[in-house]
Amino acid sequence: MLGDFVIEKELGRGGLATVYLAHQISLDRSAALKVLFPQFSADREFIVSFIKEARVAAQLNHPNIVQAYAVGEDEGIHYFAMEYVQGHTLKTLLANVGRLVVDRSLEITREVATALDVAWTSTQLVHRDVKPDNIMVTESGQVKLADLGLARAGSDLRESEETEILGTPQYIAPELLLGWPGDHRADIYSLGATLYHMVTGKYPYTGTSATDIARKHICEPLVSPRRQVSDLPPPVADLIEVMMAKRPGHRYQSAAEVLDEIKRIKAHKEMVRKPMKVFQVPIDLTRLDEDMAMPTPDKDIDAAPKARQMLLRKPGASGPAPAAATAPAAASGTAAAGRRIAIRLKGRDGQADGTGTAVAGPETAAVLPDTVIPPGAAVPAPARARRRGLSTKAMLGLLVGGAVVLAAAAAVVIYVLAQRKKANAFEDELARLGLTASQYEALGGLDLLIRTNADDADILAKGAELVAAHPGVTSLERQVTERTAAAAEREVRALRADLRTEELTAWRKRSRELQDKVRQDEQARVAALKAEEEAERQRQLEEAQAKAREERLAQLRSEQGRLRADVVRFCREHRYDGARAQFTAMAAAREEEFRDWARGKQHAIDLAEEAFKLVSDSGELLKGERIAVKSRPQKVTIVAVGPRDIAAEIRETVYERGKPIGEKVDPLNVPLTEVETAQLVKLMLAAAAKKGVDDDRAHLVIGAYLLCRAEAPALIQTHLNTTGLADEARPLLDEYEAMKAATPPTDTPTP
């Protein structure tokens, strides 16, 4: 139990929190409850960020966005409640089927683009981590964008000296990798990469490590999706290539534009935007500010031979700029200089598998160097002087600048090779010893005792502890034996020769026994503690459920009393449809007792309406019957009966000089609501007899009529006890007793 939520079961675990299926008591609904791990709850700065994430998500309410419910804290445990989506992620779907058909891929893209459009236009939010893992597909096929944990408001996106990039390397936009304050166009790039994956079944870029994949996003042209799937419609490939342009200014400028293009593709109309080769020109890190802000050119680089140079030339410069295809080194004074980009990715030592998928392991940070140089690319030399009038001083400056650039590149290469050499040497050492990195680290503790001249007994105990902690690892046992040999020899020499073997054997046996007992005791203690915690959790859960159930039953009982009063009012006004409608919600309740009661009341209303229609549908069948009405002192004679009133007349004898000379007839309409209940019952019996209705049926429906109006208790019992339809009458009599206990029915004279 956390706050207003009863935890039902665990759904999964992530790097920060456990997600549970929970039930919100106050609103009686299911929810997905994200509960932070204890180590993060103690981090105040992280908690502030966690709460901010929840508040950012709560700003959005849209069918294509997973809705946030609440954020809170209970006895030091922080949690975030959100909509529980029954379905699966797009990642799971792609893992099962490989790739999707084009129409389904476009529909998923359309719904995610709709969510991104709402997020940006309404709250200026950027998701920053659009990928298949964060796209949910419900059981009905609806698409929802999840995990706004990386979302940031547009007002929060500013440059800093060191920018930490939280994202997934296969889908992240180049500007985010470079620490640029990306906007909603970065989400368009990630959505394009996701669409690429959907229609081809492959990642846009793959590599041997996360850093390698990041470099390709920045420096290598995108492989056309039609080269992966030859029968892919060209408009879909064009859509992806525009969405994945390397520079934000070359892409669609809003999610609304993406939606418009998808609409055109589905309608087989010509697209507004077409991809250009210039879209995939590698980013020039020496002029990052200018390059990233570049708009779409009027002509492609193939259409105009000098367009590429013009694209990369600084405003006002007279000479050609270095080609970005060679990813030039960063110079001091440029926008890229001094910016370090830390890319936080899930993987072991920044490694990735052959497909570019991050390998499971601890969270690592891969740092792109200030200069990104693609493999095999040459470091550009300074531009040659093209005019004879160039001074010697200027030429010397160019040569010195080139030397500086070459020196910087060489330093980077030397540093990388040195680090790689160290890593290779360590791996070679592990291979020689036949150990894993964790076993080698554990062996270091033993080496520390030996170097500090610890007691031989402590050294031997540490060695025995290592062997026990890694049973069956022969290579580790060999290393422990070699390292503790001197200490063991000194210990053995100190023992008496005749007892040496016996005592060593007994010591080893006792050591194993003690270790086994300690391990067994610890396991038993942990098991008992878990059982106790589980029993307490189950008890609290049952108490919460019982309390919620009692509150629910009390609410239903209160609602039951209100409904009884409402049905009496509706039935006295002969509004039977309205009376039935009052029970619609309760007739679908989970609680069987109240569901059956509501359905029984609806059946009673049906019977009451049947009794009423014996009269209201009789037409001239009751012509000549005399009845008393509320508004007339004398009885009236029925001419005909309609659905709502009775056409009647009052006959009076006309006298002249004391002698009757004729009869005066006054016609009038009498509403059925003005007819006394006893008179209506009399008419019902008369109409039933003339219509040939079985007596048992007549008594049953008249009893139900009186019950629903809460009138004439004596007549209710008389009619329901008289009918031969006991099985149908029994529930009506039970309801009569319940109503009498709550509020006694009003009495009406017997007809």
NUKEBA-962583 format. One line per field, with one value per residue (C-alpha): residue in three letters; x, y, z. Coordinates in steps of 0.1 Angstrom, whole numbers, plus 5000, padded with zeros to 4 digits. Layout:
! NUKEBA-962583
roti: (ALA:...)
X: (X:...)
Y: (Y:...)
Z: (Z:...)
END
This chain:
! NUKEBA-962583
roti: (MET:LEU:GLY:ASP:PHE:VAL:ILE:GLU:LYS:GLU:LEU:GLY:ARG:GLY:GLY:LEU:ALA:THR:VAL:TYR:LEU:ALA:HIS:GLN:ILE:SER:LEU:ASP:ARG:SER:ALA:ALA:LEU:LYS:VAL:LEU:PHE:PRO:GLN:PHE:SER:ALA:ASP:ARG:GLU:PHE:ILE:VAL:SER:PHE:ILE:LYS:GLU:ALA:ARG:VAL:ALA:ALA:GLN:LEU:ASN:HIS:PRO:ASN:ILE:VAL:GLN:ALA:TYR:ALA:VAL:GLY:GLU:ASP:GLU:GLY:ILE:HIS:TYR:PHE:ALA:MET:GLU:TYR:VAL:GLN:GLY:HIS:THR:LEU:LYS:THR:LEU:LEU:ALA:ASN:VAL:GLY:ARG:LEU:VAL:VAL:ASP:ARG:SER:LEU:GLU:ILE:THR:ARG:GLU:VAL:ALA:THR:ALA:LEU:ASP:VAL:ALA:TRP:THR:SER:THR:GLN:LEU:VAL:HIS:ARG:ASP:VAL:LYS:PRO:ASP:ASN:ILE:MET:VAL:THR:GLU:SER:GLY:GLN:VAL:LYS:LEU:ALA:ASP:LEU:GLY:LEU:ALA:ARG:ALA:GLY:SER:ASP:LEU:ARG:GLU:SER:GLU:GLU:THR:GLU:ILE:LEU:GLY:THR:PRO:GLN:TYR:ILE:ALA:PRO:GLU:LEU:LEU:LEU:GLY:TRP:PRO:GLY:ASP:HIS:ARG:ALA:ASP:ILE:TYR:SER:LEU:GLY:ALA:THR:LEU:TYR:HIS:MET:VAL:THR:GLY:LYS:TYR:PRO:TYR:THR:GLY:THR:SER:ALA:THR:ASP:ILE:ALA:ARG:LYS:HIS:ILE:CYS:GLU:PRO:LEU:VAL:SER:PRO:ARG:ARG:GLN:VAL:SER:ASP:LEU:PRO:PRO:PRO:VAL:ALA:ASP:LEU:ILE:GLU:VAL:MET:MET:ALA:LYS:ARG:PRO:GLY:HIS:ARG:TYR:GLN:SER:ALA:ALA:GLU:VAL:LEU:ASP:GLU:ILE:LYS:ARG:ILE:LYS:ALA:HIS:LYS:GLU:MET:VAL:ARG:LYS:PRO:MET:LYS:VAL:PHE:GLN:VAL:PRO:ILE:ASP:LEU:THR:ARG:LEU:ASP:GLU:ASP:MET:ALA:MET:PRO:THR:PRO:ASP:LYS:ASP:ILE:ASP:ALA:ALA:PRO:LYS:ALA:ARG:GLN:MET:LEU:LEU:ARG:LYS:PRO:GLY:ALA:SER:GLY:PRO:ALA:PRO:ALA:ALA:ALA:THR:ALA:PRO:ALA:ALA:ALA:SER:GLY:THR:ALA:ALA:ALA:GLY:ARG:ARG:ILE:ALA:ILE:ARG:LEU:LYS:GLY:ARG:ASP:GLY:GLN:ALA:ASP:GLY:THR:GLY:THR:ALA:VAL:ALA:GLY:PRO:GLU:THR:ALA:ALA:VAL:LEU:PRO:ASP:THR:VAL:ILE:PRO:PRO:GLY:ALA:ALA:VAL:PRO:ALA:PRO:ALA:ARG:ALA:ARG:ARG:ARG:GLY:LEU:SER:THR:LYS:ALA:MET:LEU:GLY:LEU:LEU:VAL:GLY:GLY:ALA:VAL:VAL:LEU:ALA:ALA:ALA:ALA:ALA:VAL:VAL:ILE:TYR:VAL:LEU:ALA:GLN:ARG:LYS:LYS:ALA:ASN:ALA:PHE:GLU:ASP:GLU:LEU:ALA:ARG:LEU:GLY:LEU:THR:ALA:SER:GLN:TYR:GLU:ALA:LEU:GLY:GLY:LEU:ASP:LEU:LEU:ILE:ARG:THR:ASN:ALA:ASP:ASP:ALA:ASP:ILE:LEU:ALA:LYS:GLY:ALA:GLU:LEU:VAL:ALA:ALA:HIS:PRO:GLY:VAL:THR:SER:LEU:GLU:ARG:GLN:VAL:THR:GLU:ARG:THR:ALA:ALA:ALA:ALA:GLU:ARG:GLU:VAL:ARG:ALA:LEU:ARG:ALA:ASP:LEU:ARG:THR:GLU:GLU:LEU:THR:ALA:TRP:ARG:LYS:ARG:SER:ARG:GLU:LEU:GLN:ASP:LYS:VAL:ARG:GLN:ASP:GLU:GLN:ALA:ARG:VAL:ALA:ALA:LEU:LYS:ALA:GLU:GLU:GLU:ALA:GLU:ARG:GLN:ARG:GLN:LEU:GLU:GLU:ALA:GLN:ALA:LYS:ALA:ARG:GLU:GLU:ARG:LEU:ALA:GLN:LEU:ARG:SER:GLU:GLN:GLY:ARG:LEU:ARG:ALA:ASP:VAL:VAL:ARG:PHE:CYS:ARG:GLU:HIS:ARG:TYR:ASP:GLY:ALA:ARG:ALA:GLN:PHE:THR:ALA:MET:ALA:ALA:ALA:ARG:GLU:GLU:GLU:PHE:ARG:ASP:TRP:ALA:ARG:GLY:LYS:GLN:HIS:ALA:ILE:ASP:LEU:ALA:GLU:GLU:ALA:PHE:LYS:LEU:VAL:SER:ASP:SER:GLY:GLU:LEU:LEU:LYS:GLY:GLU:ARG:ILE:ALA:VAL:LYS:SER:ARG:PRO:GLN:LYS:VAL:THR:ILE:VAL:ALA:VAL:GLY:PRO:ARG:ASP:ILE:ALA:ALA:GLU:ILE:ARG:GLU:THR:VAL:TYR:GLU:ARG:GLY:LYS:PRO:ILE:GLY:GLU:LYS:VAL:ASP:PRO:LEU:ASN:VAL:PRO:LEU:THR:GLU:VAL:GLU:THR:ALA:GLN:LEU:VAL:LYS:LEU:MET:LEU:ALA:ALA:ALA:ALA:LYS:LYS:GLY:VAL:ASP:ASP:ASP:ARG:ALA:HIS:LEU:VAL:ILE:GLY:ALA:TYR:LEU:LEU:CYS:ARG:ALA:GLU:ALA:PRO:ALA:LEU:ILE:GLN:THR:HIS:LEU:ASN:THR:THR:GLY:LEU:ALA:ASP:GLU:ALA:ARG:PRO:LEU:LEU:ASP:GLU:TYR:GLU:ALA:MET:LYS:ALA:ALA:THR:PRO:PRO:THR:ASP:THR:PRO:THR:PRO)
X: (5000:5015:4994:4961:4974:4971:4999:4987:5018:5052:5052:5089:5121:5143:5175:5158:5126:5102:5069:5038:5002:4982:4947:4938:4912:4898:4890:4885:4909:4940:4973:5009:5030:5067:5085:5120:5148:5158:5193:5177:5152:5182:5194:5177:5187:5175:5141:5136:5142:5119:5091:5097:5094:5059:5047:5059:5041:5009:5007:4996:4962:4958:4947:4981:5000:5003:4984:5001:4979:4998:5033:5039:5059:5050:5074:5104:5093:5088:5063:5048:5014:5004:4978:4980:4982:4972:4993:5029:5058:5066:5101:5084:5063:5094:5113:5085:5078:5110:5094:5059:5038:5040:5004:5007:5041:5027:4997:5019:5041:5010:4997:5032:5036:5001:5013:5046:5026:5004:5034:5052:5023:5006:5035:5067:5079:5106:5105:5142:5139:5115:5121:5102:5107:5087:5058:5030:5004:4972:4952:4927:4956:4958:4993:5005:5038:5052:5081:5084:5114:5137:5111:5122:5104:5116:5125:5149:5169:5201:5237:5262:5299:5294:5261:5249:5230:5204:5192:5194:5222:5202:5176:5191:5195:5230:5224:5217:5249:5268:5254:5233:5201:5178:5141:5111:5129:5152:5120:5112:5146:5141:5106:5121:5147:5119:5100:5132:5133:5096:5097:5131:5135:5170:5186:5195:5231:5250:5284:5307:5301:5277:5303:5308:5270:5270:5298:5279:5248:5271:5295:5281:5253:5221:5217:5184:5157:5150:5185:5173:5138:5137:5099:5094:5073:5096:5074:5079:5117:5116:5096:5122:5152:5138:5129:5165:5184:5215:5207:5175:5169:5168:5141:5104:5100:5071:5052:5022:5043:5050:5013:5005:5031:5017:4982:4995:5012:4980:4961:4987:4994:5028:5048:5057:5093:5119:5152:5184:5219:5230:5208:5234:5266:5286:5284:5313:5324:5347:5317:5290:5269:5265:5262:5235:5214:5216:5182:5173:5192:5174:5195:5211:5249:5246:5225:5252:5289:5298:5268:5287:5314:5288:5270:5301:5316:5315:5295:5317:5346:5363:5379:5365:5358:5371:5347:5326:5329:5363:5350:5377:5393:5379:5399:5400:5374:5348:5315:5325:5358:5357:5324:5325:5295:5288:5264:5248:5239:5230:5259:5290:5320:5302:5301:5274:5266:5270:5236:5242:5221:5236:5247:5231:5254:5261:5253:5284:5292:5309:5325:5329:5361:5359:5367:5348:5369:5354:5376:5400:5393:5422:5427:5423:5452:5449:5436:5464:5470:5453:5466:5502:5498:5495:5521:5548:5534:5500:5515:5534:5503:5485:5514:5515:5477:5480:5507:5486:5457:5479:5494:5460:5448:5480:5475:5440:5452:5481:5458:5433:5460:5475:5441:5435:5469:5462:5428:5444:5472:5446:5426:5458:5466:5431:5434:5468:5455:5422:5402:5373:5376:5356:5377:5409:5396:5388:5423:5436:5424:5446:5475:5470:5473:5505:5521:5513:5528:5495:5494:5497:5465:5446:5462:5452:5417:5413:5425:5400:5373:5381:5380:5347:5332:5341:5336:5349:5371:5403:5423:5414:5423:5456:5464:5453:5475:5505:5500:5494:5521:5547:5522:5510:5546:5554:5522:5530:5566:5552:5531:5544:5555:5535:5502:5507:5486:5459:5455:5455:5428:5407:5411:5400:5371:5361:5365:5342:5316:5317:5313:5284:5267:5272:5258:5228:5221:5222:5199:5175:5175:5169:5141:5124:5127:5113:5084:5077:5077:5056:5031:5029:5025:4998:4980:4982:4969:4940:4932:4932:4911:4887:4884:4879:4853:4834:4835:4823:4794:4784:4784:4762:4738:4734:4729:4703:4682:4683:4673:4643:4631:4637:4618:4588:4588:4592:4565:4539:4544:4541:4577:4588:4618:4633:4627:4646:4675:4682:4695:4717:4750:4743:4730:4766:4783:4809:4791:4766:4742:4736:4738:4710:4690:4692:4682:4653:4641:4642:4621:4596:4593:4587:4558:4544:4545:4526:4499:4496:4493:4463:4445:4464:4462:4425:4410:4372:4374:4365:4337:4309:4329:4324:4353:4360:4387:4406:4393:4356:4331:4310:4320:4327:4319:4347:4343:4379:4413:4445:4482:4482:4445:4409:4382:4352:4319:4296:4259:4234:4195:4178:4146:4119:4092:4103:4101:4130:4130:4164:4201:4231:4264:4297:4328:4362:4397:4411:4449:4457:4478:4446:4430:4432:4454:4425:4404:4433:4436:4399:4403:4433:4412:4384:4407:4425:4392:4381:4415:4415:4446:4452:4442:4476:4494:4470:4476:4514:4517:4492:4513:4544:4527:4517:4552:4570:4547:4551:4514:4487:4508:4478:4470:4507:4506:4471:4479:4514:4502:4471:4490:4499:4533:4551:4587:4582:4563:4589:4616:4589:4577:4613:4618:4585:4598:4631:4612:4589:4619:4635:4605:4569:4548:4519:4485:4458:4422:4413:4392)
Y: (5000:5033:5064:5059:5028:4991:4972:4941:4927:4936:4944:4950:4967:4993:5011:5035:5020:4990:4993:4977:4971:4989:4999:5035:5033:5068:5066:5028:5024:5005:5023:5016:5026:5035:5031:5045:5022:5032:5044:5071:5082:5095:5117:5150:5164:5133:5134:5170:5158:5128:5150:5174:5144:5136:5172:5175:5144:5156:5187:5165:5148:5131:5097:5091:5099:5078:5099:5108:5104:5113:5117:5113:5100:5076:5070:5079:5059:5080:5069:5081:5068:5068:5052:5014:5005:4969:4959:4957:4979:4985:4970:4937:4938:4943:4916:4891:4900:4916:4944:4958:4963:4998:5008:4998:5015:5048:5046:5041:5071:5092:5086:5093:5124:5136:5131:5150:5178:5182:5181:5209:5232:5230:5230:5234:5199:5179:5141:5136:5097:5086:5049:5016:5010:5041:5034:5014:4995:4987:4955:4975:4987:5023:5038:5057:5076:5067:5076:5114:5110:5128:5154:5190:5223:5244:5271:5247:5239:5259:5254:5246:5239:5202:5186:5152:5134:5109:5088:5057:5056:5039:5067:5099:5131:5144:5178:5160:5139:5172:5188:5212:5225:5205:5212:5193:5186:5162:5142:5142:5127:5099:5092:5089:5064:5044:5044:5032:5003:4995:4992:4976:4956:4971:5001:5031:5029:5001:4998:4980:5004:5032:5058:5042:5045:5081:5090:5075:5097:5127:5118:5091:5094:5074:5042:5046:5023:5012:4996:4975:4967:4971:4971:4999:5027:5056:5082:5063:5063:5100:5107:5089:5106:5141:5133:5120:5149:5156:5193:5204:5231:5205:5183:5189:5219:5205:5173:5188:5188:5151:5144:5163:5143:5110:5121:5129:5095:5076:5097:5089:5127:5143:5151:5186:5179:5157:5145:5162:5147:5178:5165:5138:5159:5152:5180:5205:5206:5235:5257:5239:5269:5279:5244:5233:5265:5260:5261:5240:5252:5261:5236:5203:5197:5176:5203:5230:5220:5248:5243:5221:5247:5274:5253:5250:5285:5310:5342:5367:5343:5345:5312:5276:5260:5225:5198:5185:5150:5147:5158:5185:5189:5214:5247:5270:5298:5277:5268:5231:5239:5231:5213:5178:5156:5128:5102:5081:5047:5013:4989:4973:4996:5014:4982:4972:4939:4934:4949:4980:4969:4979:4949:4946:4958:4988:5023:5039:5072:5073:5106:5118:5138:5174:5164:5136:5121:5093:5062:5067:5104:5128:5158:5188:5210:5248:5261:5270:5306:5313:5347:5356:5387:5366:5378:5357:5364:5352:5320:5314:5317:5292:5267:5271:5266:5235:5222:5228:5210:5180:5180:5180:5151:5132:5137:5123:5093:5087:5090:5065:5040:5043:5036:5007:4993:4994:4977:4950:4944:4940:4916:4896:4893:4881:4855:4843:4839:4824:4848:4872:4909:4904:4874:4894:4923:4899:4884:4920:4919:4889:4906:4936:4915:4898:4932:4947:4917:4907:4877:4843:4832:4862:4856:4819:4828:4853:4827:4802:4828:4835:4798:4793:4823:4810:4772:4751:4779:4760:4789:4810:4782:4779:4816:4816:4785:4802:4835:4818:4792:4811:4818:4782:4770:4792:4780:4744:4747:4761:4730:4699:4675:4645:4666:4687:4667:4659:4694:4709:4685:4692:4729:4727:4705:4728:4759:4744:4734:4768:4784:4761:4768:4805:4804:4782:4804:4835:4819:4808:4843:4860:4835:4841:4878:4877:4854:4878:4908:4891:4881:4917:4930:4905:4914:4951:4944:4923:4950:4977:4956:4948:4985:4994:4967:4979:5015:5003:4983:5013:5035:5010:5007:5044:5045:5017:5039:5068:5046:5032:5068:5078:5048:5056:5091:5081:5053:5076:5098:5068:5075:5039:5044:5070:5046:5018:5041:5048:5012:5009:5016:4993:4965:4963:4964:4939:4930:4902:4912:4947:4937:4911:4936:4963:4938:4926:4962:4967:4936:4949:4982:4961:4944:4977:4992:4961:4967:5003:4995:4973:5006:5030:5008:4998:5024:5021:4987:5003:5025:5030:5023:5049:5061:5088:5114:5138:5170:5162:5157:5133:5102:5104:5079:5066:5071:5060:5056:5070:5066:5096:5106:5094:5108:5109:5127:5138:5131:5152:5150:5183:5192:5217:5224:5194:5170:5155:5167:5154:5148:5172:5157:5175:5160:5163:5148:5133:5128:5093:5109:5123:5089:5074:5043:5022:5033:5024:4990:4985:4995:4972:4942:4951:4956:4923:4904:4919:4913:4877:4882:4852:4861:4850:4873:4902:4898:4897:4928:4948:4938:4950:4982:4990:4980:5003:5032:5022:5024:5002:4977:4955:4953:4946:4915:4905:4905:4890:4862:4856:4850:4814:4826:4822:4821:4856:4869:4858:4885:4912:4902:4902:4938:4948:4936:4955:4987:4984:4981:5012:5034:5020:5024:5048:5033:5036:5025:4991:4994)
Z: (5000:4989:4995:4977:4958:4965:4949:4931:4912:4898:4860:4855:4866:4851:4859:4883:4896:4898:4880:4897:4887:4913:4921:4930:4958:4956:4919:4917:4887:4877:4874:4866:4897:4892:4926:4929:4942:4978:4967:4945:4971:4992:4963:4968:4934:4917:4936:4924:4888:4893:4905:4876:4852:4866:4865:4829:4819:4837:4815:4786:4782:4748:4736:4720:4752:4784:4810:4843:4874:4905:4921:4958:4988:5015:5044:5023:4993:4962:4935:4902:4891:4854:4831:4829:4792:4784:4754:4743:4731:4695:4704:4714:4682:4660:4679:4671:4634:4622:4602:4597:4566:4553:4560:4597:4600:4586:4610:4640:4628:4623:4659:4674:4653:4666:4702:4695:4678:4709:4732:4713:4704:4738:4762:4741:4753:4736:4743:4735:4735:4709:4701:4699:4736:4744:4719:4734:4712:4731:4727:4705:4683:4696:4698:4729:4734:4768:4792:4792:4816:4792:4782:4786:4781:4752:4777:4795:4763:4766:4758:4786:4788:4792:4780:4792:4765:4777:4748:4727:4701:4673:4672:4687:4666:4657:4675:4708:4704:4699:4730:4709:4726:4704:4699:4686:4653:4672:4680:4642:4635:4662:4648:4613:4627:4643:4610:4592:4617:4612:4574:4571:4603:4607:4626:4605:4618:4635:4650:4674:4702:4712:4703:4669:4663:4675:4651:4621:4629:4626:4599:4576:4551:4557:4537:4518:4532:4496:4495:4525:4511:4474:4471:4496:4480:4471:4489:4522:4516:4508:4540:4561:4544:4550:4586:4592:4576:4597:4603:4619:4593:4565:4582:4584:4607:4627:4634:4616:4584:4589:4594:4562:4542:4556:4545:4510:4508:4518:4492:4465:4461:4453:4484:4494:4504:4485:4500:4488:4489:4509:4537:4544:4542:4574:4600:4601:4637:4631:4624:4645:4652:4616:4603:4627:4620:4582:4564:4533:4502:4470:4450:4458:4458:4426:4409:4414:4416:4439:4462:4486:4491:4495:4520:4542:4536:4564:4557:4541:4535:4501:4499:4500:4533:4542:4532:4561:4546:4562:4596:4603:4637:4660:4662:4691:4690:4671:4685:4689:4708:4745:4745:4759:4752:4777:4762:4789:4774:4787:4779:4793:4788:4760:4739:4716:4698:4660:4653:4673:4702:4736:4756:4791:4818:4841:4829:4813:4797:4763:4757:4721:4717:4708:4672:4655:4627:4606:4600:4571:4568:4563:4586:4563:4555:4554:4521:4496:4488:4455:4448:4441:4463:4495:4520:4535:4570:4560:4544:4576:4596:4574:4578:4615:4618:4597:4620:4650:4635:4626:4661:4677:4655:4662:4700:4697:4678:4702:4732:4717:4708:4743:4759:4735:4743:4780:4775:4753:4779:4807:4785:4777:4814:4822:4794:4806:4842:4830:4852:4847:4856:4889:4899:4892:4913:4942:4939:4944:4980:4987:4971:4993:5025:5012:5002:5037:5055:5071:5094:5077:5092:5077:5043:5044:5056:5028:5003:5016:5014:4978:4969:4987:4970:4935:4937:4908:4893:4889:4876:4906:4930:4913:4917:4954:4960:4944:4963:4997:4993:5014:5042:5042:5044:5073:5091:5085:5098:5130:5136:5151:5124:5136:5139:5108:5083:5108:5121:5086:5075:5105:5100:5064:5073:5101:5079:5053:5079:5094:5060:5052:5085:5082:5047:5058:5087:5065:5040:5067:5082:5048:5040:5073:5069:5034:5046:5074:5051:5026:5053:5065:5030:5023:5056:5048:5012:5025:5051:5024:5001:5028:5038:5001:4998:5028:5016:4982:4998:5020:4990:4971:5000:5001:4963:4968:4991:4967:4937:4956:4962:4926:4911:4933:4919:4883:4885:4902:4871:4848:4835:4832:4808:4832:4861:4844:4834:4870:4875:4844:4862:4892:4869:4856:4891:4901:4933:4925:4953:4940:4904:4909:4929:4902:4875:4897:4901:4863:4859:4885:4865:4833:4851:4865:4830:4817:4843:4834:4797:4805:4810:4788:4758:4763:4739:4741:4759:4792:4777:4802:4833:4860:4881:4907:4899:4922:4905:4904:4932:4911:4892:4855:4827:4805:4768:4757:4773:4757:4766:4790:4797:4797:4775:4798:4802:4831:4826:4845:4842:4832:4850:4841:4867:4887:4858:4839:4803:4791:4799:4798:4787:4795:4779:4796:4795:4828:4830:4842:4870:4885:4888:4923:4925:4938:4907:4884:4900:4894:4858:4854:4866:4843:4813:4821:4821:4788:4772:4784:4805:4829:4865:4879:4854:4862:4900:4894:4873:4895:4926:4909:4899:4935:4947:4923:4934:4971:4976:4992:5012:5019:4981:4973:4995:4984:4947:4950:4974:4952:4920:4911:4897:4930:4915:4899:4930:4955:4946:4946:4981:4993:4979:4996:5029:5024:5014:5044:5067:5052:5045:5049:5017:5018:5023:4996:5002:4988:4957)
END
